Amino acid sequence: MKQWLARILTISIVLASTGCAQLSYYAQATQGQLGLIASAKPIDQWLADPKVSDDLKQRLVRTQKIRTFAVQELGLPDNRSYTRYAELNRPYVLWNVIATPELSMKPVQWCFPVAGCVDYRGYYRKEDAQRFAHQLRGQGYEVRVSGVPAYSTLGWFNDPVLSTFIAYPEAEVARMLFHELAHQVAYAPDDTPFNESFATTVESIGVEQWLDKHGDPEGRERYREFRQRKRDFIELLTQHRQRLETIFASKLSDDEKRHQKAEVIASMQQKYRQMKETKWRGYSGYDIWFNEPITNAHFVLIATYEELVPAFQALHARSGSLKQFYAEVKSMTKQDKARRREQLASLISVSSPPQVMVPAPGAPNAVPNPAAPTAAAQ
């Protein structure tokens, strides 16, 4: 209880020290986090309640098995995270706003006490996120509002299992829990790609091991197809993002850059349709992403999650064990950002293609909440 009160006091200090322009934002962040804490109950209570459906009970039992696996097999933190459950009655726990200039892939950053600077801004109400997105568009930015099923508070609070992801397939629930617990292992302020690429690497390792031990042949095959589609998706976006960056960095006029940007996006959409109908045999899970007006902001999270994954994979292979891998990553968090990049770049060629999955549209993003006092960087 004392620890919990200390954390609430930290939030109060943040609110007291911020300017008026940020006051309402931090107020909604505090209210949202405290509301989440208040709505969560121990999973044992849910399991003992005769009014709770058998389906939900089975899913809750599954999360506890995954959590135990995370601790015992992956060496992830053993605390009270994911031992409680909250029914939120909304599709996402929060909504993140991501913004970029019209002719740049460099995301707008927002900085917060303790958490540092991140490439998104989280809201607990969709209406608030959309309102802020409208303001940014009025300033000339390209903006995307992205729903987030889960986030990490880096152990400041006991993150609960949420209704926003409890019904996902087993491998997706495992992936999300491994990812969020990894944020409690290592976190570097002001370095979102480092934090997310590390957690993405851990989740990939974890899901493979989970399926090897607990999956059936059909489940493993579904996951193999699922992962391959994500690799295809990443490759498609990476290729076209690189083309856009070349255009933006050129000496062309802004009007010509806009014209060529439209051609690149149209090309990407056409190649997606071809891939969907041929290689994916009509799989439409990514339609929600491509049916939106595609902006630079749509490319930001892909780079955030994948940019450094090949280097972390190489580091894990070199380390020989997860324990040593975690130790080396934690050591990197104590260095400055430039030094971290140098170390990671020395592990693998920067031209290596991404090898690991990212969250599918509509699936758990594992994107955290920078609004919380020490939210991990999705």
N, C-alpha and C positions, 0 to 999 in steps of 0.2 A: 504494500500500500504506500509506504514512504517513497518507493521508487516511482510509482505511478504519479504521486502528487508532485514529485520533483519535475517530472516531464510536463505536467500541466503548467507548472510554474514557468518552465522554459518558454512555453507557448505564450504565456501572459507577458513575459519580458519582451518577446518579439513584438507582440502587439503594441506594447507601451512605447517601444523605441522606434517604430516605423512612422513614416510620414502619412499624411491624410490620404494621399493618392493610393497608398497600398493598404490602408486600414481595412477597407471593406473586403479586399481579397483575403487577407490573413484571417479576418473574422469568419468568412465562409469556410476557410480551410480548417480553422480550429473547431468550428461547429460540426463540420462534416466528420472530422476524425473522432471527436468525442461521441458523436451520434453512433458511429460505427462501433466504438468500444461498448457503449451502453446496450446496443442491440445484440451483442454476441453472448451466447451462453455455452457452458461446457458441453462438449459433444456427448458425454455420458448422460447428461440431462435430456438431450434430444432422443437418445437411444432408449431411455427409460420411459419416455412419454408415450402412452398408448394412442394419443391422437396423431402422432407423427406417422406418415405413411411408411410402409415397408420399403418402398423404392428409395425414399430419402435415407432411411436407416442404412440400407445396403451401400448407398453411395458414401455415407459418412464413415462407415466401417472401412470402405476402400481407401478413403483419404488417410485414415490412421495407419493402415498397412503401408501405404506409400511413404508416409512420414517416418515410420519406423525404419523402412528401408533406407531412406535418405540419411538417417542418423547412423545406422549400423553399417551400411555398405558403402556409402559415399562420404562419410565423415562430416556431414553437414551439421550445423548447430542443433544441439538437443536442449530446447527450452520450451516455453509454453506456446510458441507460435504454432498455429494450425491444430490446436487442441480445443478450440471453441468454434462455434458456427453462428453465422448471422444471416437472417432472412431479410433481404433488403427491398424486395418488391419493386425492383427496377432492373433494366437489362445490364447496366454497368455500374460499377462502384463510383467511377468518376469519368469525366471527359477531358482529354488533353487537347490543348490548342497548339498547333505547330505552324510557324510562319516563316516565309522566306521573301526576299526581294523578288521582283518579277524576273530579273535577268541574273540571278545568282542562286547557287545551291547552298549558300552559307545560311544556316538557320538563325533566326533571332534567338538570343539567349536571355533568360531571366535568372537573376541571382537571389539566393535565399540564405539566411543564417544557417551555418553548420553544413547544410546540404551542398552549398556552393552553387555554381551556375549550371543550368541544364537547358536543353533545347525545346522545352515545352512548358506549358503552364496548365495546372490541373484545377478542375472545378467539379464540385459534387453535384451540381445541377446542370443539366444539359442547356437549359435556357441561359444560364450565366455564361457558359462557354460560348454559346452562339452569339451572345451579345458582345463579348470581348472580341470574337472573331470578326464581327461586323465592324467594330471600331478599327481593327487592324487593316481590314480591306479598304476602309475609308482613307487610310494612310498610304495606300498603294501596295500593300503586301499581298502575297498569295498565301492562302490559309487553308488548313485542313483541321477539322474537329474529329477526333478519334476516340471512340469509346474504349474504356479500360476495365477489364473484368477483375484485375487484382493489382496490388502494388505492395512494395516493401517499405517498412519504416526502420529498417536496419537494426531491429531489435529494441528500439526505443519503446515500442508497444508490442504486445503479443498479437501478431497478425492473425486474424481468424480465417477459417474456411468460409467462403461466401457463396450465396445462392447464385451469384453471377457467373460462376464457373463449375459448380458442383455437378451439373448434368453433362459436362463435356465427356467425350470418350476417355477411357482409362489412360491411354498414353498421353493425351493432352493434359489431363489433370496432373499426372506425374511430372510432365515437362514443366508445367507452371509452378508446382511446388518446389521442384529442384531449382528452378531459376530464381525464385524469390528467396529461398534459403541461401543461395549462393551470394546474394547481395549482403547477407549478414557476415559472410566470411571475409570479404574484401571490398572496400569502397574508396575510390579516389575522388575527392571533391573537384568540381570543375572539369570532369573528364567523362562525359556520358558515354562515348564510344568504348572507352576502356572498360567501364563498369558493365555495360550491356553485353559487350562481346565476351567478357569473362563468364558472365552468367549464362549466356547462350551456349558456350562451350561446355559448361558443367551440365546444363540440362540435356544436351545431346548425349554426353557420356552416360548420364544417369538413366535416360530412357532406354538406351541400348541395353544396359545391364539389367534394368527392370524387366524388359521384355524377354531377355535371355533366361531369366529366372522364373518369371511368373506368366509370360505370354504364351498363347497357343499358336500353332502354325498360321491359322487364319488371321489372328491379330498381328503377327509379325509381318505378314504379307500386306495387310492394310497399311501398316506403318511404313513399310518400304515404299509403297506407291505414294503415300502421303508425303514422305520426305523427298522423293524424286520430283514430285510436282513443285514442291517449294524450291528445290534447287533450280528447276527450269524457270520458275518465276523470278528468282533472284538474278539469274543470268540474264534474263530478258531485260529487267530493270537496270541492271548494272551496265549493260552495253549501251542502253539509250541514255542513261545518266551521264556516262562518259562523253557521249556525243554532244549532249547539251552543255556540259562544262567546257568543252572545246569551243563551242559557239560563243558562250558567254565571255570567254577569255580572249576572243578574237578582237580585231580592230574594226569589225563590221559596224555599221550604224545600228542604233537601237531598233529601228523599224525592220532592218534586214534580220537582226537577231530574233525578233518576234516571229517573222515569217518562217525562218528556218526551225525555230522551236516548235511551231505548229506542225511542220512537216515531220519532225522527229517523233512527236507524240502520236500523230496519225499513223506513222510507220509502226510504232510499238503496238498500238491497238490492233492493227491489221495482223501483225505477227502473233499476237495473243490469240486472235480468233482462229488462225491457222493451227496453232499449237493445241488449242482446246479441242478442235474437231478431229485432228489427226492423232497426235501423240497421246492426248488425254482421253480420247474416245468420248468426247462430249461432256467431261466433268466441268461443272459450272461454278465451283466454289469460289473462284476469284472474280466472278462477274460483278459483285458488289464494288470491288475496287475499280474495275475498268469502266463501270457504268457512271461513275462520278466524273465531273470535269477534272481532268488530271492537271495538277499544278506542280511546281517545284517542291512544294511542301509534302507532296505524296512520296517523294524520293528520300526524304530526310530520315525516317525511321529505318528504312532498309539499310542505309549506310550505317546508322547508329548501331544496329544489332550485328551487322556482318563485317564491318570494316576491318576489325582486328582478329576475327575468329581464326583464320589460318595460322596466325602467329601464336595464339593461345593453344591451338591444337599441337603445334610443334613443341611448345614449351611443356605441355602435358606429356607428350611422347618422350621428351628428353628427361623429364623429372623422374619417370619410372613408377610413381605412385601419386594418388590424389593428395595425400598428406604433404608430400614434398612440393607438389604443384601449387597447393594453396599457400604454402610458406613462401614460395618464390613470388607469387602474385601479391601477397600481403607486403612483401618487401618492396615491390615496385610502387605500391601506393604511398610510400614514404618519400619517394623521389619526386622531382618536378616533372611536369608533363613532357617536356622535351626529352629528358633522359629516359622516361618510360617508352616513348616512341622509338628512340634509338635502340633500346634493348629488344623491343618487339620486332623492329625492322631487321635486326641482325639474325632473327630466328628463321625468317622465310622471305622469299622474294615478294615484293609488293605487287607483282603482277600475277600472283597465284590466285585462281578463281575461288570464290566462296565455296565452302564445303559443307556447311551446316545449315539447317533450316532456320527460318524466322517464323513468327506467328502468322498464320493464315488470316485473311480478312474475316472478322467475326469470331476468331478463336482468341484464347487468352493472349494478350499482348505482353504480359509481364511488365508492362510499362508502369513505373512507379508514380508516386504523387509528390511533386516538388513542393506542394503546399504544406505537407506535413513537416514537422520540425527537422527531421533528418531523413527525408525520403530518399530512397535509393534511386540512382539514375538508371525510364523505359523507357 
